[in-house]
């Protein structure tokens, strides 16, 4: 479960959806991004207010806040997605519900009624997992009670005839962390089968800024026993990647014959990125051989791993707003990423667009006329409000996304093969190369898949969506394709 301890979490201010989207430049807003030598701070951090165009490829709720996806599975007819939801407000709150959506292809999601709602004996139903093959199917979630949100309980919930899920006060299977470990945070049960039994992983923060995953075992999904620390690492270690003091949403799975640990890096109530380790797992302990930063940018977090209908390891992530908690938004906040295939090769853990996205991608668009008065020679691609795929070569090249009022995005492939992502009003980001790069533009969401890196970003929403265009100043081999809107169940 991802927690956002910000003053804005207690309420929100909502602008009527009929008002035109506004943009406020707030130099005092430090939550837009963490500056670094590679990512200098934006001169005028941007805060979006009011209504804005809704993404067409990325799942968003009709109303309210969403975050961590989990419990993804194929039931033989369609996919099920569960996620954290705080209905009717656009900032995070502790009274989290489990939202539910279904899809035929991992892209076109239909929002379903809420699956799990907090009862009188709990403050919120936070993140967890679903064992769909159990009889009956079983949810495992973080039950939060009282005022200490950092130490959760692992509880079960079961389906009801009306399609919702329910839990009783006695459905707690892990009451809290073991004594004597100095546990500061404890949440996010992830359950999977291993051998003849079941394993539960719990996200844990230990004393002295040590991130850890605790393991529990069960033969029947009812009675669980503590099995030790499956993996831990101090925040001071940085080889391969820095991994913070808490690993949220931990998941352990086999990918291309290797064991991979996925964690979302948290430090002092700040959410950073997803990290991955390749290593050896003997059923009790995971020994990393290498660590890497898996996601770049200030958007992707809380990555959920699952098997698609063909058994391929796949992922879906929460895409945060920038700034993350923004009470000035109207209607909805946050989105989920496009689906990706998870792989392992000599480079480490890899992500690439899922074939269900490829199936929606159209032919190369012809360029329009630059028109009189354009200061630069090159090609102009009018794309309006349609989602597009921008294919950038590995060689030096530049692309802009703009509208008459403003430039919204610039992408520059540098001489060293890296990609500079310039977003007016946000931090300048550097995505490691090499290319080529597949760039998906969908409303104010940008996802980029490179050969060795993946990044997700927010950009300035369009004020004139029908006039959005992609421009290529030179004659580089940049291709633009529209991506069809998917069908929903």
C-alpha beads as a LAMMPS data file, in Angstrom:
LAMMPS data file: protein, C-alpha beads

489 atoms
488 bonds

1 atom types
1 bond types

-500.0 500.0 xlo xhi
-500.0 500.0 ylo yhi
-500.0 500.0 zlo zhi

Masses

1 110.0

Atoms # bond

1 1 1 0.000 0.000 0.000
2 1 1 1.289 3.397 -0.933
3 1 1 0.732 6.057 1.703
4 1 1 0.837 9.773 1.067
5 1 1 1.310 11.712 4.280
6 1 1 0.629 15.193 3.007
7 1 1 -1.570 17.922 4.504
8 1 1 -3.696 17.777 1.354
9 1 1 -4.693 14.212 2.200
10 1 1 -7.411 15.381 4.552
11 1 1 -9.659 16.994 1.989
12 1 1 -9.917 18.551 -1.447
13 1 1 -11.079 21.494 -3.415
14 1 1 -12.820 20.645 -6.657
15 1 1 -13.351 22.908 -9.634
16 1 1 -16.596 22.284 -11.573
17 1 1 -15.863 20.062 -14.599
18 1 1 -17.528 22.572 -16.915
19 1 1 -14.803 25.145 -16.258
20 1 1 -11.859 25.249 -18.630
21 1 1 -8.658 23.692 -17.378
22 1 1 -6.384 26.183 -15.669
23 1 1 -2.658 26.083 -15.045
24 1 1 -1.110 27.699 -12.009
25 1 1 2.638 28.179 -11.788
26 1 1 3.668 27.849 -8.159
27 1 1 7.403 28.341 -7.538
28 1 1 6.963 27.351 -3.883
29 1 1 5.649 23.857 -4.695
30 1 1 8.517 21.555 -3.769
31 1 1 6.561 18.361 -4.427
32 1 1 6.862 18.518 -8.217
33 1 1 10.159 16.668 -8.261
34 1 1 13.430 16.050 -6.503
35 1 1 16.132 18.150 -8.227
36 1 1 19.502 16.579 -8.935
37 1 1 22.451 17.394 -11.195
38 1 1 20.897 15.169 -13.889
39 1 1 17.379 16.517 -13.265
40 1 1 17.567 20.270 -12.584
41 1 1 14.455 21.824 -11.051
42 1 1 11.919 23.461 -13.321
43 1 1 12.007 27.246 -13.224
44 1 1 8.232 27.387 -12.714
45 1 1 6.806 24.184 -11.199
46 1 1 3.382 23.551 -12.646
47 1 1 0.174 22.731 -10.802
48 1 1 -2.871 21.711 -12.846
49 1 1 -6.343 22.731 -11.740
50 1 1 -9.837 21.975 -12.964
51 1 1 -10.930 19.534 -15.642
52 1 1 -8.639 18.106 -18.332
53 1 1 -8.814 15.660 -21.261
54 1 1 -9.154 12.067 -20.078
55 1 1 -6.636 9.447 -21.264
56 1 1 -8.027 6.909 -23.725
57 1 1 -5.481 4.086 -23.413
58 1 1 -4.732 4.349 -19.702
59 1 1 -7.221 3.248 -17.075
60 1 1 -8.648 6.034 -14.926
61 1 1 -11.626 5.972 -12.585
62 1 1 -14.802 7.790 -13.516
63 1 1 -14.399 9.782 -10.322
64 1 1 -11.998 9.934 -7.404
65 1 1 -8.479 8.873 -6.489
66 1 1 -6.819 5.582 -7.446
67 1 1 -3.374 4.143 -6.796
68 1 1 -1.744 0.679 -6.468
69 1 1 -2.954 -1.976 -8.961
70 1 1 -2.883 -5.629 -7.834
71 1 1 -4.720 -8.939 -8.060
72 1 1 -4.542 -9.012 -11.864
73 1 1 -5.559 -12.341 -13.359
74 1 1 -7.269 -13.969 -16.352
75 1 1 -10.345 -15.994 -15.383
76 1 1 -10.735 -17.795 -18.741
77 1 1 -12.963 -15.088 -20.221
78 1 1 -11.580 -11.730 -19.134
79 1 1 -8.962 -9.997 -17.010
80 1 1 -9.686 -8.690 -13.534
81 1 1 -7.865 -5.709 -12.056
82 1 1 -8.137 -4.554 -8.445
83 1 1 -6.698 -1.316 -7.132
84 1 1 -6.685 1.188 -4.292
85 1 1 -9.546 3.674 -4.596
86 1 1 -10.710 6.636 -2.536
87 1 1 -14.063 7.528 -4.104
88 1 1 -15.241 11.115 -4.432
89 1 1 -11.957 12.837 -3.621
90 1 1 -8.861 13.590 -5.677
91 1 1 -6.211 13.199 -2.963
92 1 1 -5.167 10.144 -0.999
93 1 1 -6.935 9.240 2.247
94 1 1 -6.602 6.310 4.684
95 1 1 -10.159 5.073 4.007
96 1 1 -9.030 3.107 0.951
97 1 1 -11.422 0.765 -0.868
98 1 1 -10.670 -1.919 -3.444
99 1 1 -11.739 -0.807 -6.896
100 1 1 -12.396 -3.349 -9.645
101 1 1 -12.169 -3.267 -13.443
102 1 1 -12.371 -5.901 -16.180
103 1 1 -10.867 -6.148 -19.660
104 1 1 -10.626 -8.442 -22.654
105 1 1 -7.176 -7.227 -23.693
106 1 1 -5.360 -5.456 -20.778
107 1 1 -6.015 -2.067 -22.392
108 1 1 -9.769 -1.478 -22.629
109 1 1 -10.885 -1.536 -18.985
110 1 1 -14.491 -1.347 -17.819
111 1 1 -14.890 0.042 -14.322
112 1 1 -16.957 -2.265 -12.113
113 1 1 -18.636 -1.595 -8.744
114 1 1 -16.297 -1.379 -5.764
115 1 1 -15.083 -4.828 -4.731
116 1 1 -14.181 -4.281 -1.067
117 1 1 -15.378 -1.479 1.228
118 1 1 -14.016 -0.755 4.736
119 1 1 -16.272 -2.009 7.509
120 1 1 -16.940 -0.485 10.931
121 1 1 -14.030 -2.408 12.468
122 1 1 -11.379 -0.994 10.089
123 1 1 -10.210 2.370 8.815
124 1 1 -9.227 1.170 5.361
125 1 1 -8.663 -1.833 3.130
126 1 1 -5.174 -1.256 1.765
127 1 1 -3.133 -3.085 -0.861
128 1 1 -2.749 -6.837 -1.168
129 1 1 -3.224 -9.671 -3.620
130 1 1 -5.788 -12.168 -4.909
131 1 1 -5.496 -15.968 -5.017
132 1 1 -7.988 -16.579 -7.825
133 1 1 -7.308 -20.329 -8.067
134 1 1 -8.261 -20.987 -4.428
135 1 1 -11.656 -22.413 -3.530
136 1 1 -13.220 -20.051 -2.762
137 1 1 -11.110 -17.317 -4.369
138 1 1 -9.444 -15.311 -1.629
139 1 1 -8.303 -11.728 -1.266
140 1 1 -5.462 -10.886 1.081
141 1 1 -5.396 -7.216 2.029
142 1 1 -3.795 -4.843 4.526
143 1 1 -6.354 -4.148 7.240
144 1 1 -5.711 -0.786 8.872
145 1 1 -7.269 -0.125 12.271
146 1 1 -6.759 2.573 14.870
147 1 1 -4.372 5.454 14.346
148 1 1 -1.122 3.633 13.517
149 1 1 -1.343 3.360 9.733
150 1 1 2.204 2.050 9.379
151 1 1 1.611 -1.323 11.057
152 1 1 -1.138 -3.180 9.244
153 1 1 -2.655 -6.624 9.578
154 1 1 -3.013 -9.231 6.824
155 1 1 -6.698 -10.105 6.455
156 1 1 -8.781 -12.219 4.079
157 1 1 -11.920 -11.406 2.115
158 1 1 -14.232 -13.666 0.129
159 1 1 -16.608 -13.179 -2.822
160 1 1 -20.349 -12.780 -2.371
161 1 1 -23.135 -13.690 -4.825
162 1 1 -23.603 -10.029 -5.838
163 1 1 -20.010 -9.758 -7.091
164 1 1 -18.581 -7.833 -4.144
165 1 1 -16.213 -9.198 -1.494
166 1 1 -16.618 -9.257 2.270
167 1 1 -14.460 -9.706 5.336
168 1 1 -15.329 -10.309 8.989
169 1 1 -13.492 -9.171 12.136
170 1 1 -12.062 -12.672 12.599
171 1 1 -10.587 -12.908 9.098
172 1 1 -7.171 -11.602 10.166
173 1 1 -4.463 -14.191 9.409
174 1 1 -1.393 -12.164 10.454
175 1 1 -2.048 -9.804 13.364
176 1 1 1.190 -7.882 12.996
177 1 1 4.950 -8.209 12.654
178 1 1 7.017 -10.519 14.860
179 1 1 8.272 -9.047 18.113
180 1 1 11.924 -8.200 18.498
181 1 1 12.661 -7.119 14.935
182 1 1 12.111 -3.396 15.448
183 1 1 9.555 -3.187 12.624
184 1 1 8.477 0.354 11.719
185 1 1 6.218 -0.425 8.722
186 1 1 4.334 -3.615 7.833
187 1 1 1.864 -4.034 4.950
188 1 1 1.095 -5.245 1.392
189 1 1 0.564 -9.048 1.643
190 1 1 1.536 -10.738 -1.607
191 1 1 0.542 -14.410 -1.733
192 1 1 1.720 -16.980 -4.272
193 1 1 2.039 -20.746 -4.501
194 1 1 5.437 -22.298 -3.920
195 1 1 5.885 -26.045 -3.957
196 1 1 3.027 -27.753 -2.124
197 1 1 2.123 -24.707 -0.049
198 1 1 1.697 -20.949 -0.078
199 1 1 4.029 -18.043 0.600
200 1 1 3.088 -14.569 1.816
201 1 1 5.479 -11.650 1.444
202 1 1 5.060 -8.549 3.633
203 1 1 6.603 -5.135 2.971
204 1 1 8.626 -4.175 6.028
205 1 1 10.791 -1.320 7.281
206 1 1 13.231 -2.210 10.047
207 1 1 15.235 -0.012 12.385
208 1 1 18.329 1.835 11.135
209 1 1 16.804 2.462 7.686
210 1 1 16.819 -1.169 6.600
211 1 1 14.252 -2.239 3.998
212 1 1 13.098 -5.850 4.201
213 1 1 10.575 -8.414 3.038
214 1 1 9.236 -10.820 5.648
215 1 1 7.960 -14.257 4.626
216 1 1 5.104 -16.360 6.014
217 1 1 4.089 -19.883 4.984
218 1 1 0.803 -21.762 4.935
219 1 1 -0.504 -25.117 3.751
220 1 1 -4.141 -24.030 3.495
221 1 1 -4.278 -20.187 3.170
222 1 1 -5.805 -20.048 6.667
223 1 1 -3.021 -20.690 9.164
224 1 1 0.222 -18.804 8.604
225 1 1 3.592 -19.094 10.341
226 1 1 6.485 -16.660 10.249
227 1 1 9.387 -17.963 8.128
228 1 1 11.968 -15.196 8.519
229 1 1 13.389 -12.288 6.553
230 1 1 13.439 -13.335 2.931
231 1 1 15.598 -10.347 1.897
232 1 1 16.846 -7.086 3.405
233 1 1 19.132 -4.194 2.485
234 1 1 20.159 -0.982 4.285
235 1 1 19.343 2.357 2.723
236 1 1 23.045 3.201 2.698
237 1 1 23.778 0.641 -0.037
238 1 1 23.764 1.978 -3.583
239 1 1 25.435 -0.634 -5.775
240 1 1 23.286 -1.123 -8.864
241 1 1 20.500 1.024 -7.410
242 1 1 19.609 2.793 -4.192
243 1 1 16.584 1.056 -2.632
244 1 1 15.492 3.176 0.339
245 1 1 14.271 2.119 3.796
246 1 1 10.946 0.443 2.872
247 1 1 10.070 -1.826 -0.034
248 1 1 6.385 -1.380 -0.814
249 1 1 4.413 -3.852 -2.930
250 1 1 7.081 -6.621 -2.896
251 1 1 6.672 -9.411 -5.442
252 1 1 8.830 -12.439 -6.158
253 1 1 8.400 -14.396 -9.381
254 1 1 10.270 -16.405 -11.971
255 1 1 11.034 -14.670 -15.271
256 1 1 12.903 -16.437 -18.074
257 1 1 14.291 -18.976 -15.626
258 1 1 15.483 -16.378 -13.096
259 1 1 13.994 -15.290 -9.778
260 1 1 13.144 -11.572 -9.792
261 1 1 12.211 -9.409 -6.801
262 1 1 10.213 -6.245 -7.576
263 1 1 9.916 -3.508 -4.932
264 1 1 8.719 0.094 -4.848
265 1 1 11.271 2.311 -3.130
266 1 1 10.063 4.448 -0.204
267 1 1 12.102 6.694 2.085
268 1 1 10.810 9.078 4.773
269 1 1 7.269 9.176 3.332
270 1 1 8.605 9.965 -0.158
271 1 1 7.843 7.606 -3.035
272 1 1 10.690 7.150 -5.515
273 1 1 10.661 4.407 -8.193
274 1 1 10.445 0.679 -8.807
275 1 1 13.629 -1.348 -8.320
276 1 1 14.341 -4.927 -9.331
277 1 1 16.795 -7.586 -8.221
278 1 1 17.808 -10.816 -9.962
279 1 1 18.909 -13.537 -7.579
280 1 1 18.492 -16.977 -6.076
281 1 1 15.469 -18.115 -4.060
282 1 1 15.501 -21.387 -2.111
283 1 1 11.934 -21.097 -0.817
284 1 1 13.047 -19.297 2.347
285 1 1 15.669 -16.705 1.415
286 1 1 16.236 -14.574 -1.666
287 1 1 19.881 -13.693 -2.342
288 1 1 20.243 -10.864 -4.872
289 1 1 23.000 -11.048 -7.470
290 1 1 22.241 -7.624 -8.955
291 1 1 20.002 -4.582 -8.361
292 1 1 18.739 -2.030 -10.854
293 1 1 16.419 0.934 -11.072
294 1 1 13.528 -0.304 -13.221
295 1 1 11.426 2.848 -13.680
296 1 1 12.400 6.478 -14.285
297 1 1 10.465 9.700 -13.842
298 1 1 8.176 10.757 -11.001
299 1 1 5.095 8.851 -12.141
300 1 1 5.452 5.026 -12.220
301 1 1 5.264 3.265 -8.845
302 1 1 3.631 0.275 -7.128
303 1 1 4.274 -2.070 -10.059
304 1 1 2.098 -5.199 -10.078
305 1 1 3.382 -8.391 -11.699
306 1 1 1.041 -11.063 -13.087
307 1 1 0.733 -13.740 -15.772
308 1 1 -1.272 -12.839 -18.866
309 1 1 -3.669 -15.238 -20.587
310 1 1 -0.718 -16.926 -22.305
311 1 1 1.302 -17.279 -19.112
312 1 1 3.777 -14.504 -19.914
313 1 1 5.076 -12.425 -16.968
314 1 1 3.559 -8.958 -17.301
315 1 1 3.285 -5.746 -15.313
316 1 1 0.981 -2.799 -14.648
317 1 1 1.913 0.239 -12.535
318 1 1 0.312 3.154 -10.781
319 1 1 0.980 6.432 -12.620
320 1 1 1.099 9.277 -10.130
321 1 1 0.094 12.858 -10.730
322 1 1 2.754 15.562 -10.560
323 1 1 2.497 16.949 -7.895
324 1 1 1.243 13.725 -6.387
325 1 1 -1.513 15.099 -4.131
326 1 1 -3.209 17.988 -5.904
327 1 1 -6.554 19.106 -4.409
328 1 1 -7.117 21.485 -7.350
329 1 1 -7.890 18.630 -9.751
330 1 1 -11.453 17.951 -10.817
331 1 1 -13.201 14.595 -11.282
332 1 1 -10.328 12.113 -10.928
333 1 1 -6.676 11.632 -10.002
334 1 1 -4.021 9.120 -11.053
335 1 1 -4.017 6.429 -13.738
336 1 1 -2.599 3.007 -14.437
337 1 1 0.144 2.335 -16.938
338 1 1 0.025 0.442 -20.177
339 1 1 0.677 -3.288 -19.766
340 1 1 4.251 -4.435 -20.277
341 1 1 6.049 -7.722 -20.705
342 1 1 8.659 -8.499 -18.068
343 1 1 11.873 -10.147 -19.242
344 1 1 15.417 -10.989 -18.185
345 1 1 18.465 -10.919 -20.449
346 1 1 22.140 -9.992 -20.253
347 1 1 21.136 -6.390 -19.521
348 1 1 19.065 -7.328 -16.474
349 1 1 15.312 -7.016 -16.010
350 1 1 13.567 -5.563 -19.067
351 1 1 10.178 -4.053 -19.892
352 1 1 8.603 -3.857 -23.332
353 1 1 5.108 -2.935 -24.531
354 1 1 2.661 -5.816 -24.235
355 1 1 1.435 -7.329 -27.537
356 1 1 -2.096 -6.180 -26.672
357 1 1 -0.821 -2.628 -27.255
358 1 1 0.812 -3.602 -30.540
359 1 1 -2.533 -4.956 -31.739
360 1 1 -4.041 -1.458 -31.459
361 1 1 -1.215 0.364 -33.240
362 1 1 -1.996 1.693 -36.704
363 1 1 0.105 2.453 -39.787
364 1 1 2.637 5.274 -40.041
365 1 1 0.990 8.701 -40.329
366 1 1 1.798 10.963 -43.270
367 1 1 3.193 14.367 -42.352
368 1 1 1.091 17.464 -42.902
369 1 1 2.320 20.712 -44.443
370 1 1 4.341 22.888 -42.078
371 1 1 2.275 25.900 -43.115
372 1 1 3.306 29.540 -43.463
373 1 1 5.149 31.154 -40.602
374 1 1 6.637 27.982 -39.124
375 1 1 10.138 28.939 -37.977
376 1 1 11.699 25.509 -38.461
377 1 1 11.886 23.240 -41.440
378 1 1 10.732 19.732 -40.809
379 1 1 7.570 17.697 -40.577
380 1 1 4.291 18.377 -38.778
381 1 1 1.912 15.587 -37.715
382 1 1 -1.537 16.796 -36.615
383 1 1 -2.682 14.224 -34.029
384 1 1 -5.453 16.142 -32.228
385 1 1 -6.552 14.303 -29.077
386 1 1 -5.758 10.807 -30.371
387 1 1 -3.233 8.598 -28.551
388 1 1 -0.079 8.157 -30.614
389 1 1 3.093 6.099 -30.684
390 1 1 6.239 8.087 -31.471
391 1 1 9.095 5.866 -32.647
392 1 1 12.447 7.527 -31.980
393 1 1 15.629 6.079 -33.519
394 1 1 18.776 5.372 -31.545
395 1 1 20.576 8.178 -33.420
396 1 1 20.365 11.853 -32.519
397 1 1 16.887 13.221 -33.106
398 1 1 14.342 15.674 -31.693
399 1 1 10.562 15.666 -31.408
400 1 1 8.161 18.261 -29.976
401 1 1 4.551 17.937 -28.826
402 1 1 2.838 21.307 -29.021
403 1 1 -0.335 23.276 -29.574
404 1 1 -0.860 26.913 -30.549
405 1 1 -0.686 28.130 -26.951
406 1 1 2.391 26.246 -25.789
407 1 1 4.961 23.526 -26.290
408 1 1 4.107 20.620 -23.972
409 1 1 7.010 18.208 -24.495
410 1 1 10.418 17.953 -26.157
411 1 1 12.317 14.688 -26.627
412 1 1 15.994 14.761 -27.593
413 1 1 18.083 11.662 -28.302
414 1 1 21.599 12.709 -27.269
415 1 1 24.964 11.739 -28.733
416 1 1 25.522 9.220 -25.919
417 1 1 22.213 7.502 -26.727
418 1 1 20.303 8.791 -23.698
419 1 1 16.957 10.579 -24.012
420 1 1 16.355 14.043 -22.558
421 1 1 12.713 14.610 -21.599
422 1 1 11.885 18.328 -21.346
423 1 1 8.456 19.245 -19.985
424 1 1 7.723 22.957 -19.466
425 1 1 6.731 23.401 -15.832
426 1 1 8.325 20.141 -14.658
427 1 1 11.803 18.798 -14.002
428 1 1 13.998 17.918 -16.962
429 1 1 14.549 14.156 -16.948
430 1 1 17.224 11.915 -18.447
431 1 1 16.292 8.385 -19.537
432 1 1 19.284 6.045 -20.044
433 1 1 19.881 4.748 -23.538
434 1 1 20.354 3.251 -25.918
435 1 1 17.340 3.547 -28.171
436 1 1 15.347 3.120 -30.185
437 1 1 12.576 4.467 -27.978
438 1 1 8.837 3.761 -28.163
439 1 1 6.984 6.811 -26.810
440 1 1 3.258 6.573 -26.042
441 1 1 1.433 9.910 -25.754
442 1 1 -2.070 9.740 -24.253
443 1 1 -3.568 13.044 -23.053
444 1 1 -1.124 14.270 -20.360
445 1 1 0.599 10.884 -19.898
446 1 1 3.880 9.936 -21.589
447 1 1 5.314 6.411 -21.310
448 1 1 8.688 5.605 -22.875
449 1 1 10.155 2.154 -23.495
450 1 1 13.864 2.097 -24.338
451 1 1 16.226 -0.825 -24.799
452 1 1 17.494 -0.585 -21.220
453 1 1 15.116 1.777 -19.436
454 1 1 11.447 2.623 -18.976
455 1 1 10.086 6.017 -17.957
456 1 1 6.656 7.487 -17.224
457 1 1 5.890 11.187 -16.998
458 1 1 3.113 13.755 -16.755
459 1 1 3.070 16.771 -19.060
460 1 1 1.033 19.946 -19.289
461 1 1 -2.559 19.027 -20.257
462 1 1 -3.768 20.310 -23.597
463 1 1 -5.857 23.469 -23.567
464 1 1 -6.712 22.989 -27.266
465 1 1 -6.702 19.197 -27.712
466 1 1 -7.981 19.334 -31.304
467 1 1 -4.927 21.391 -32.293
468 1 1 -2.242 19.152 -30.769
469 1 1 0.556 18.294 -33.173
470 1 1 3.851 16.424 -33.165
471 1 1 6.682 18.224 -34.929
472 1 1 10.011 16.815 -36.097
473 1 1 12.346 19.769 -36.762
474 1 1 14.836 17.816 -38.879
475 1 1 14.651 14.914 -41.243
476 1 1 15.440 12.185 -38.709
477 1 1 13.808 8.774 -39.116
478 1 1 11.032 9.461 -36.615
479 1 1 7.755 7.621 -37.187
480 1 1 4.331 8.547 -35.787
481 1 1 1.462 6.068 -35.503
482 1 1 -2.006 6.471 -34.043
483 1 1 -3.145 3.949 -31.455
484 1 1 -6.777 2.920 -31.688
485 1 1 -9.006 3.286 -28.672
486 1 1 -9.617 -0.207 -27.254
487 1 1 -13.002 -1.852 -26.811
488 1 1 -14.293 -2.358 -23.276
489 1 1 -16.176 -5.464 -22.103

Bonds

1 1 1 2
2 1 2 3
3 1 3 4
4 1 4 5
5 1 5 6
6 1 6 7
7 1 7 8
8 1 8 9
9 1 9 10
10 1 10 11
11 1 11 12
12 1 12 13
13 1 13 14
14 1 14 15
15 1 15 16
16 1 16 17
17 1 17 18
18 1 18 19
19 1 19 20
20 1 20 21
21 1 21 22
22 1 22 23
23 1 23 24
24 1 24 25
25 1 25 26
26 1 26 27
27 1 27 28
28 1 28 29
29 1 29 30
30 1 30 31
31 1 31 32
32 1 32 33
33 1 33 34
34 1 34 35
35 1 35 36
36 1 36 37
37 1 37 38
38 1 38 39
39 1 39 40
40 1 40 41
41 1 41 42
42 1 42 43
43 1 43 44
44 1 44 45
45 1 45 46
46 1 46 47
47 1 47 48
48 1 48 49
49 1 49 50
50 1 50 51
51 1 51 52
52 1 52 53
53 1 53 54
54 1 54 55
55 1 55 56
56 1 56 57
57 1 57 58
58 1 58 59
59 1 59 60
60 1 60 61
61 1 61 62
62 1 62 63
63 1 63 64
64 1 64 65
65 1 65 66
66 1 66 67
67 1 67 68
68 1 68 69
69 1 69 70
70 1 70 71
71 1 71 72
72 1 72 73
73 1 73 74
74 1 74 75
75 1 75 76
76 1 76 77
77 1 77 78
78 1 78 79
79 1 79 80
80 1 80 81
81 1 81 82
82 1 82 83
83 1 83 84
84 1 84 85
85 1 85 86
86 1 86 87
87 1 87 88
88 1 88 89
89 1 89 90
90 1 90 91
91 1 91 92
92 1 92 93
93 1 93 94
94 1 94 95
95 1 95 96
96 1 96 97
97 1 97 98
98 1 98 99
99 1 99 100
100 1 100 101
101 1 101 102
102 1 102 103
103 1 103 104
104 1 104 105
105 1 105 106
106 1 106 107
107 1 107 108
108 1 108 109
109 1 109 110
110 1 110 111
111 1 111 112
112 1 112 113
113 1 113 114
114 1 114 115
115 1 115 116
116 1 116 117
117 1 117 118
118 1 118 119
119 1 119 120
120 1 120 121
121 1 121 122
122 1 122 123
123 1 123 124
124 1 124 125
125 1 125 126
126 1 126 127
127 1 127 128
128 1 128 129
129 1 129 130
130 1 130 131
131 1 131 132
132 1 132 133
133 1 133 134
134 1 134 135
135 1 135 136
136 1 136 137
137 1 137 138
138 1 138 139
139 1 139 140
140 1 140 141
141 1 141 142
142 1 142 143
143 1 143 144
144 1 144 145
145 1 145 146
146 1 146 147
147 1 147 148
148 1 148 149
149 1 149 150
150 1 150 151
151 1 151 152
152 1 152 153
153 1 153 154
154 1 154 155
155 1 155 156
156 1 156 157
157 1 157 158
158 1 158 159
159 1 159 160
160 1 160 161
161 1 161 162
162 1 162 163
163 1 163 164
164 1 164 165
165 1 165 166
166 1 166 167
167 1 167 168
168 1 168 169
169 1 169 170
170 1 170 171
171 1 171 172
172 1 172 173
173 1 173 174
174 1 174 175
175 1 175 176
176 1 176 177
177 1 177 178
178 1 178 179
179 1 179 180
180 1 180 181
181 1 181 182
182 1 182 183
183 1 183 184
184 1 184 185
185 1 185 186
186 1 186 187
187 1 187 188
188 1 188 189
189 1 189 190
190 1 190 191
191 1 191 192
192 1 192 193
193 1 193 194
194 1 194 195
195 1 195 196
196 1 196 197
197 1 197 198
198 1 198 199
199 1 199 200
200 1 200 201
201 1 201 202
202 1 202 203
203 1 203 204
204 1 204 205
205 1 205 206
206 1 206 207
207 1 207 208
208 1 208 209
209 1 209 210
210 1 210 211
211 1 211 212
212 1 212 213
213 1 213 214
214 1 214 215
215 1 215 216
216 1 216 217
217 1 217 218
218 1 218 219
219 1 219 220
220 1 220 221
221 1 221 222
222 1 222 223
223 1 223 224
224 1 224 225
225 1 225 226
226 1 226 227
227 1 227 228
228 1 228 229
229 1 229 230
230 1 230 231
231 1 231 232
232 1 232 233
233 1 233 234
234 1 234 235
235 1 235 236
236 1 236 237
237 1 237 238
238 1 238 239
239 1 239 240
240 1 240 241
241 1 241 242
242 1 242 243
243 1 243 244
244 1 244 245
245 1 245 246
246 1 246 247
247 1 247 248
248 1 248 249
249 1 249 250
250 1 250 251
251 1 251 252
252 1 252 253
253 1 253 254
254 1 254 255
255 1 255 256
256 1 256 257
257 1 257 258
258 1 258 259
259 1 259 260
260 1 260 261
261 1 261 262
262 1 262 263
263 1 263 264
264 1 264 265
265 1 265 266
266 1 266 267
267 1 267 268
268 1 268 269
269 1 269 270
270 1 270 271
271 1 271 272
272 1 272 273
273 1 273 274
274 1 274 275
275 1 275 276
276 1 276 277
277 1 277 278
278 1 278 279
279 1 279 280
280 1 280 281
281 1 281 282
282 1 282 283
283 1 283 284
284 1 284 285
285 1 285 286
286 1 286 287
287 1 287 288
288 1 288 289
289 1 289 290
290 1 290 291
291 1 291 292
292 1 292 293
293 1 293 294
294 1 294 295
295 1 295 296
296 1 296 297
297 1 297 298
298 1 298 299
299 1 299 300
300 1 300 301
301 1 301 302
302 1 302 303
303 1 303 304
304 1 304 305
305 1 305 306
306 1 306 307
307 1 307 308
308 1 308 309
309 1 309 310
310 1 310 311
311 1 311 312
312 1 312 313
313 1 313 314
314 1 314 315
315 1 315 316
316 1 316 317
317 1 317 318
318 1 318 319
319 1 319 320
320 1 320 321
321 1 321 322
322 1 322 323
323 1 323 324
324 1 324 325
325 1 325 326
326 1 326 327
327 1 327 328
328 1 328 329
329 1 329 330
330 1 330 331
331 1 331 332
332 1 332 333
333 1 333 334
334 1 334 335
335 1 335 336
336 1 336 337
337 1 337 338
338 1 338 339
339 1 339 340
340 1 340 341
341 1 341 342
342 1 342 343
343 1 343 344
344 1 344 345
345 1 345 346
346 1 346 347
347 1 347 348
348 1 348 349
349 1 349 350
350 1 350 351
351 1 351 352
352 1 352 353
353 1 353 354
354 1 354 355
355 1 355 356
356 1 356 357
357 1 357 358
358 1 358 359
359 1 359 360
360 1 360 361
361 1 361 362
362 1 362 363
363 1 363 364
364 1 364 365
365 1 365 366
366 1 366 367
367 1 367 368
368 1 368 369
369 1 369 370
370 1 370 371
371 1 371 372
372 1 372 373
373 1 373 374
374 1 374 375
375 1 375 376
376 1 376 377
377 1 377 378
378 1 378 379
379 1 379 380
380 1 380 381
381 1 381 382
382 1 382 383
383 1 383 384
384 1 384 385
385 1 385 386
386 1 386 387
387 1 387 388
388 1 388 389
389 1 389 390
390 1 390 391
391 1 391 392
392 1 392 393
393 1 393 394
394 1 394 395
395 1 395 396
396 1 396 397
397 1 397 398
398 1 398 399
399 1 399 400
400 1 400 401
401 1 401 402
402 1 402 403
403 1 403 404
404 1 404 405
405 1 405 406
406 1 406 407
407 1 407 408
408 1 408 409
409 1 409 410
410 1 410 411
411 1 411 412
412 1 412 413
413 1 413 414
414 1 414 415
415 1 415 416
416 1 416 417
417 1 417 418
418 1 418 419
419 1 419 420
420 1 420 421
421 1 421 422
422 1 422 423
423 1 423 424
424 1 424 425
425 1 425 426
426 1 426 427
427 1 427 428
428 1 428 429
429 1 429 430
430 1 430 431
431 1 431 432
432 1 432 433
433 1 433 434
434 1 434 435
435 1 435 436
436 1 436 437
437 1 437 438
438 1 438 439
439 1 439 440
440 1 440 441
441 1 441 442
442 1 442 443
443 1 443 444
444 1 444 445
445 1 445 446
446 1 446 447
447 1 447 448
448 1 448 449
449 1 449 450
450 1 450 451
451 1 451 452
452 1 452 453
453 1 453 454
454 1 454 455
455 1 455 456
456 1 456 457
457 1 457 458
458 1 458 459
459 1 459 460
460 1 460 461
461 1 461 462
462 1 462 463
463 1 463 464
464 1 464 465
465 1 465 466
466 1 466 467
467 1 467 468
468 1 468 469
469 1 469 470
470 1 470 471
471 1 471 472
472 1 472 473
473 1 473 474
474 1 474 475
475 1 475 476
476 1 476 477
477 1 477 478
478 1 478 479
479 1 479 480
480 1 480 481
481 1 481 482
482 1 482 483
483 1 483 484
484 1 484 485
485 1 485 486
486 1 486 487
487 1 487 488
488 1 488 489
